[in-house]
Amino acid sequence: MSRTVRLHRVLRTKPEKVYRAFLEADALAKWLPPYGFTCKVLHMEARAGGTFRMSFHNFSTGNGHSFGGEYLELVPNELIRYTDKFDDPNLPGVMQVTVNLKPVICGTELSVAQEGIPEAIPLEMCYLGWQESLLQLAALVEPDVPG
């Protein structure tokens, strides 16, 4: 059985804005955690070979988990590829996430693939989390707020 989830969205904004939302710590902390969670970005060096670390905290229970990874490939406004690894030994393995951005007539086509999800995580929960995150991403990047 494949331990991969794939998501696809079209966002009403330019690829540049979506790309920045994945690589700026404050933006990522705002949209990435699923509903009911907060996020702290502990370290972020957004360049090929650079690393990141962050933690999610369940606002209801106070429990949390930390994870980090390495940026494998960054093509401005087109591609982000990175690894992800949980600190929790009960969630072993290294995941790989590929984010493709493509300009389309009405904005940006976003495709996300997350591979190597640990067996302990139900895939439907992973899909649900990503769906919530992508709704929050749209709420961040789609408004065109004048300066």
Secondary structure, 3 states (H helix, E strand, C coil): CCCCEEEEEEECCCHHHHHHHHHCHHHHHHHCCCCCEEEEEEEECCCCCCEEEEEEEECCCCCEEEEEEEEEEEECCCEEEEEEEECCCCCCCCEEEEEEEEEECCEEEEEEEEECCCCCCCHHHHHHHHHHHHHHHHHHHCCCCCC
